[in-house]
């Protein structure tokens, strides 16, 4: 449906509008102008349409329409994902997109990919998952079984960490309290996931590396740093330290540098026998601490 702003009339096609403009003397003196070539585009706001009826000539009849506004509305797009009109109303386009993804996460509508882990299924979307994960992107291409069936099973992973991973893909963040992981520090059954906040973030970091989700890895690092900055509990830090140095490679300095800096900051922890035992078993940690202290000119 095309609209002529000079005549306040709808037309069923662009061709009909073009013919109208060529044949109408009104357009000889009234041009319609749009300004392009910058981030600002000025266009009149179309009227509210109330069940238009089309004539035999192909033109939509004008009666039954009323104008929203008699003046154009200027919308300015900005680089940070917002739009602003000349009434100073700001539209956060990024929020609109994220809210839409949250809706897909909740409803599972239009799903074309099923991710499962130990009995729990997630009705996901390839356009969301594969664009953020090189692993899932490769699995959904070619002649792989997963690509043919649209199903990917993750039987060897912690179900609640997978829950965090899928949640992140649609929300671009995660909160461990929502997944029941922060309060499981004293779980005694080793077959079940557990640990405090730091250990959870370290495990999420490792899972993100496994499935090549770079955004999730960055969020896990950020949250790990924030948790260590809040006077971490040694009972939480110790298993997290072990997890970091056994689940990351030497060149992956993200969490390792945070662990070394935190341990040097809380050097009194080295008076604890269990801390010494862990440090003794992690030769790479000892080396990193020596290099860190040398850079800081501690000796």
FIDREN-631430 format. One record per residue (C-alpha): residue in one letter; residue number from 0; y, x, z. Coordinates in Angstrom, 3 decimals. Each point is the difference from the previous one (the first is absolute). Example, Ala and Ser with C-alpha at 12.3 -4.5 7.8 and 13.67 -1.06 7.14 Angstrom:
<pts>
PT	a	0	-4.500	12.300	7.800
PT	s	1	3.440	1.370	-0.660
</pts>
This chain:
<pts>
PT	x	0	0.000	0.000	0.000
PT	x	1	3.376	1.419	-1.090
PT	x	2	3.418	-1.062	1.358
PT	x	3	3.430	-0.065	-1.660
PT	x	4	2.618	0.574	2.685
PT	x	5	2.932	-1.057	-2.170
PT	x	6	-1.492	-3.403	-0.790
PT	x	7	-2.042	-0.340	3.230
PT	x	8	-3.091	-0.922	-2.004
PT	x	9	-3.648	1.150	-0.004
PT	x	10	-1.933	0.829	-3.166
PT	x	11	-3.760	0.201	-0.374
PT	x	12	0.007	3.397	-1.711
PT	x	13	2.139	3.050	-0.699
PT	x	14	0.007	-0.930	-3.688
PT	x	15	1.432	-3.437	0.767
PT	x	16	2.706	1.594	2.133
PT	x	17	0.835	2.463	-2.794
PT	x	18	0.323	-2.773	-2.576
PT	x	19	2.178	-1.970	2.385
PT	x	20	2.345	2.931	0.485
PT	x	21	0.239	0.666	-3.736
PT	x	22	0.808	-3.630	-0.790
PT	x	23	2.301	-0.789	2.911
PT	x	24	3.730	0.565	-0.483
PT	x	25	0.295	0.268	3.779
PT	x	26	-1.573	3.442	-0.126
PT	x	27	2.570	1.233	-2.443
PT	x	28	2.510	0.177	2.818
PT	x	29	-2.248	0.303	3.062
PT	x	30	-2.357	2.951	0.083
PT	x	31	-2.624	0.579	2.639
PT	x	32	0.174	3.510	1.381
PT	x	33	-2.380	1.938	2.227
PT	x	34	0.759	3.465	1.299
PT	x	35	-2.883	2.470	-0.168
PT	x	36	-0.261	3.765	0.218
PT	x	37	0.521	0.255	3.777
PT	x	38	-1.715	-1.246	3.125
PT	x	39	2.148	-3.133	-0.059
PT	x	40	-0.838	-2.973	-2.200
PT	x	41	2.292	-3.035	-0.029
PT	x	42	-1.580	-3.271	-1.110
PT	x	43	0.989	-3.588	0.690
PT	x	44	-2.249	-1.865	2.370
PT	x	45	-1.956	-2.689	-1.914
PT	x	46	0.268	-3.601	1.149
PT	x	47	-2.711	-1.885	1.842
PT	x	48	-2.254	-1.634	-2.546
PT	x	49	-1.099	-3.582	0.592
PT	x	50	-2.878	-0.905	-2.358
PT	x	51	1.641	0.784	-3.380
PT	x	52	-0.966	-2.131	-2.986
PT	x	53	-0.356	1.634	-3.388
PT	x	54	1.458	-1.647	-3.086
PT	x	55	-1.692	-0.194	-3.369
PT	x	56	2.202	2.822	-1.300
PT	x	57	-1.417	2.410	2.560
PT	x	58	3.044	0.077	2.288
PT	x	59	-0.230	-0.818	3.686
PT	x	60	2.375	-2.777	1.006
PT	x	61	2.906	0.894	2.258
PT	x	62	0.156	-3.131	2.211
PT	x	63	-1.665	0.302	3.385
PT	x	64	1.213	3.510	0.750
PT	x	65	2.428	1.093	2.665
PT	x	66	1.443	3.453	0.533
PT	x	67	-0.770	2.152	3.050
PT	x	68	3.229	1.893	-0.383
PT	x	69	2.852	0.155	-2.452
PT	x	70	0.320	3.774	0.203
PT	x	71	-2.427	2.827	-0.862
PT	x	72	-1.994	1.773	2.677
PT	x	73	-0.061	3.777	-0.072
PT	x	74	-3.201	1.637	1.223
PT	x	75	0.019	3.718	0.732
PT	x	76	-3.312	1.837	0.231
PT	x	77	-0.078	3.067	2.219
PT	x	78	-2.384	2.922	0.131
PT	x	79	-1.375	-1.010	3.402
PT	x	80	-1.647	-3.197	-1.231
PT	x	81	2.727	-2.530	0.753
PT	x	82	2.149	-2.330	-2.072
PT	x	83	3.460	-1.248	0.947
PT	x	84	1.986	-2.816	-1.555
PT	x	85	3.770	-0.502	0.103
PT	x	86	-0.345	-2.330	2.985
PT	x	87	-1.128	3.105	1.939
PT	x	88	-3.536	-1.302	0.490
PT	x	89	-2.585	2.791	-0.044
PT	x	90	-3.517	-0.540	-1.295
PT	x	91	-2.524	2.556	1.249
PT	x	92	-2.328	0.237	-2.970
PT	x	93	-2.276	2.484	1.789
PT	x	94	-0.570	-2.504	2.806
PT	x	95	-0.796	-2.703	-2.541
PT	x	96	-2.653	2.246	-1.553
PT	x	97	-1.532	0.988	3.347
PT	x	98	-0.068	-3.634	1.142
PT	x	99	-1.825	-0.884	-3.219
PT	x	100	-2.590	2.725	0.636
PT	x	101	-0.446	-1.205	3.570
PT	x	102	-0.703	-3.455	-1.377
PT	x	103	-2.670	1.383	-2.321
PT	x	104	-1.536	1.944	2.911
PT	x	105	-0.215	-3.136	2.117
PT	x	106	-1.190	-2.445	-2.663
PT	x	107	-2.105	2.224	-2.247
PT	x	108	1.203	-2.028	-2.992
PT	x	109	-0.421	1.531	-3.465
PT	x	110	-2.389	2.586	1.443
PT	x	111	-1.894	2.095	-2.534
PT	x	112	-1.497	2.578	2.372
PT	x	113	-2.150	-0.318	3.123
PT	x	114	0.015	2.860	2.535
PT	x	115	-2.676	-0.262	2.668
PT	x	116	-0.852	1.979	3.129
PT	x	117	-2.906	-0.832	2.286
PT	x	118	0.012	-3.711	-0.683
PT	x	119	3.747	-0.590	-0.283
PT	x	120	1.458	-0.728	-3.414
PT	x	121	3.548	0.334	-1.272
PT	x	122	1.035	-1.943	-3.088
PT	x	123	2.333	2.569	-1.484
PT	x	124	1.886	0.522	-3.253
PT	x	125	-0.484	2.947	-2.339
PT	x	126	3.683	0.050	-0.902
PT	x	127	0.837	0.558	3.675
PT	x	128	-2.881	2.246	1.077
PT	x	129	-0.551	2.207	-3.052
PT	x	130	3.671	0.839	-0.439
PT	x	131	0.061	1.506	3.488
PT	x	132	-3.422	1.670	0.132
PT	x	133	-1.348	2.494	-2.515
PT	x	134	-3.491	-0.575	1.415
PT	x	135	-0.006	-3.769	-0.541
PT	x	136	1.710	0.443	-3.359
PT	x	137	-2.835	2.236	-1.225
PT	x	138	-2.658	-2.303	1.468
PT	x	139	1.400	-3.023	-1.837
PT	x	140	0.046	1.720	-3.387
PT	x	141	-2.699	0.823	-2.520
PT	x	142	-3.680	-0.829	0.365
PT	x	143	-0.321	0.302	3.766
PT	x	144	-1.947	-2.776	1.706
PT	x	145	3.062	-0.780	2.112
PT	x	146	2.094	-0.455	-3.135
PT	x	147	-2.517	-2.364	-1.562
PT	x	148	-0.531	-2.139	3.109
PT	x	149	3.485	0.227	1.495
PT	x	150	-1.516	0.892	3.393
PT	x	151	0.336	3.185	2.061
PT	x	152	-2.004	0.475	3.207
PT	x	153	1.028	2.548	2.652
PT	x	154	-3.046	0.069	2.304
PT	x	155	0.672	3.387	1.575
PT	x	156	3.523	-0.663	1.244
PT	x	157	1.347	-1.368	3.270
PT	x	158	0.598	-3.739	-0.673
PT	x	159	3.193	-0.134	2.035
PT	x	160	1.425	3.034	-1.788
PT	x	161	-0.823	-1.671	-3.318
PT	x	162	1.808	-3.052	1.340
PT	x	163	3.086	2.160	0.600
PT	x	164	-0.320	1.510	-3.473
PT	x	165	-0.140	-3.353	-1.804
PT	x	166	2.800	-1.350	2.200
PT	x	167	2.179	2.968	-0.981
PT	x	168	-0.568	-0.558	-3.727
PT	x	169	1.771	-3.362	0.276
PT	x	170	2.514	0.736	2.786
PT	x	171	0.794	3.728	-0.506
PT	x	172	-0.346	0.556	3.752
PT	x	173	-2.444	-0.673	2.824
PT	x	174	-0.004	-0.701	3.725
PT	x	175	-3.115	1.131	1.873
PT	x	176	0.570	-2.602	2.704
PT	x	177	-0.617	-2.717	-2.583
PT	x	178	-3.425	1.478	-0.714
PT	x	179	-1.159	0.419	3.593
PT	x	180	-0.273	3.775	-0.118
PT	x	181	2.553	1.317	2.480
PT	x	182	-1.701	-1.296	3.155
PT	x	183	-3.498	1.361	-0.740
PT	x	184	0.490	3.459	1.518
PT	x	185	-2.762	-0.389	2.573
PT	x	186	-2.682	-1.412	-2.321
PT	x	187	-3.324	1.640	0.877
PT	x	188	-2.097	-1.069	-2.988
PT	x	189	0.385	2.811	-2.535
PT	x	190	-1.241	-2.219	-2.829
PT	x	191	3.116	-2.149	0.329
PT	x	192	3.532	1.030	-0.983
PT	x	193	2.312	0.842	2.843
PT	x	194	2.754	2.317	1.211
PT	x	195	3.664	-0.195	0.786
PT	x	196	2.972	-0.204	-2.308
PT	x	197	0.015	3.653	-1.049
PT	x	198	-3.691	0.052	-0.851
PT	x	199	0.382	-3.199	-2.016
PT	x	200	2.895	1.395	-2.041
PT	x	201	-1.993	3.182	-0.625
PT	x	202	-2.953	-2.055	-1.253
PT	x	203	2.230	-2.126	-2.218
PT	x	204	1.455	3.215	-1.432
PT	x	205	-3.490	1.236	-0.782
PT	x	206	-1.015	-3.318	-1.589
PT	x	207	3.152	0.014	-2.144
PT	x	208	-0.870	3.487	-1.219
PT	x	209	-3.560	-1.114	-0.788
PT	x	210	1.161	-2.906	-2.162
PT	x	211	3.076	1.818	-1.353
PT	x	212	2.558	-2.469	1.332
PT	x	213	2.998	2.289	0.312
PT	x	214	2.340	-2.633	1.437
PT	x	215	-2.393	-0.849	2.837
PT	x	216	-0.432	3.696	0.758
PT	x	217	3.770	0.386	0.339
PT	x	218	0.242	-3.019	2.313
PT	x	219	-2.842	1.305	2.191
PT	x	220	1.743	3.373	0.289
PT	x	221	3.274	-1.682	0.908
PT	x	222	-1.651	-2.100	2.689
PT	x	223	-1.930	3.007	1.351
PT	x	224	3.258	1.934	0.326
PT	x	225	1.697	-2.912	1.743
PT	x	226	-2.892	-0.361	2.456
PT	x	227	0.036	3.704	0.922
PT	x	228	3.756	-0.172	0.563
PT	x	229	-0.524	-2.634	2.720
PT	x	230	-1.568	2.340	2.595
PT	x	231	-3.621	-0.367	-1.150
PT	x	232	-2.849	-0.403	2.442
PT	x	233	-2.312	3.027	0.054
PT	x	234	-3.030	-2.318	-0.022
PT	x	235	1.258	-1.424	-3.303
PT	x	236	1.250	3.271	-1.461
PT	x	237	-3.177	2.018	0.540
PT	x	238	-2.379	-2.087	-2.172
PT	x	239	2.778	-0.434	-2.578
PT	x	240	0.439	3.778	-0.147
PT	x	241	-3.716	0.416	-0.610
PT	x	242	0.015	-2.713	-2.678
PT	x	243	2.903	1.616	-1.838
PT	x	244	-1.611	3.430	-0.164
PT	x	245	-3.423	-1.294	-1.028
PT	x	246	1.078	-2.604	-2.581
PT	x	247	2.759	1.828	-1.909
PT	x	248	-0.101	3.092	-2.155
PT	x	249	1.903	3.162	0.890
PT	x	250	2.687	-0.510	-2.651
PT	x	251	0.770	-3.539	1.171
PT	x	252	2.692	0.882	2.514
PT	x	253	1.237	-3.524	0.797
PT	x	254	-1.766	-0.857	3.260
PT	x	255	-0.974	3.576	0.778
PT	x	256	3.601	1.131	0.363
PT	x	257	0.737	-2.929	2.307
PT	x	258	-3.005	0.870	2.187
PT	x	259	1.000	3.665	0.289
PT	x	260	3.620	-0.809	0.796
PT	x	261	-1.006	-2.578	2.625
PT	x	262	-2.538	2.297	1.659
PT	x	263	2.507	2.843	0.209
PT	x	264	2.596	-2.389	1.395
PT	x	265	-2.444	-1.089	2.723
PT	x	266	-1.448	3.422	0.733
PT	x	267	-0.974	-1.149	3.510
PT	x	268	-2.876	-1.895	-1.610
PT	x	269	-1.674	3.359	-0.625
PT	x	270	-0.619	0.202	3.743
PT	x	271	-2.520	-2.829	-0.432
PT	x	272	-3.581	1.149	-0.481
PT	x	273	-0.867	-2.689	-2.541
PT	x	274	3.040	0.905	-2.113
PT	x	275	-1.005	3.661	0.024
PT	x	276	-3.507	-0.937	-1.112
PT	x	277	1.325	-1.951	-2.984
PT	x	278	2.451	2.743	-1.003
PT	x	279	-2.766	2.601	0.296
PT	x	280	-2.164	-1.999	-2.387
PT	x	281	2.772	-0.398	-2.575
PT	x	282	0.677	3.496	-1.284
PT	x	283	2.493	-1.267	-2.593
PT	x	284	2.048	-1.631	2.775
PT	x	285	0.181	3.252	1.943
PT	x	286	1.167	1.849	-3.105
PT	x	287	2.629	-2.665	-0.764
PT	x	288	1.345	0.167	3.551
PT	x	289	0.364	3.789	-0.165
PT	x	290	1.854	-0.197	-3.333
PT	x	291	2.218	-2.816	1.300
PT	x	292	0.966	1.926	3.136
PT	x	293	0.722	3.098	-2.053
PT	x	294	2.326	-1.977	-2.312
PT	x	295	1.774	-1.353	3.074
PT	x	296	0.249	3.607	1.283
PT	x	297	-1.744	-0.957	3.207
PT	x	298	-1.572	3.475	-0.102
</pts>
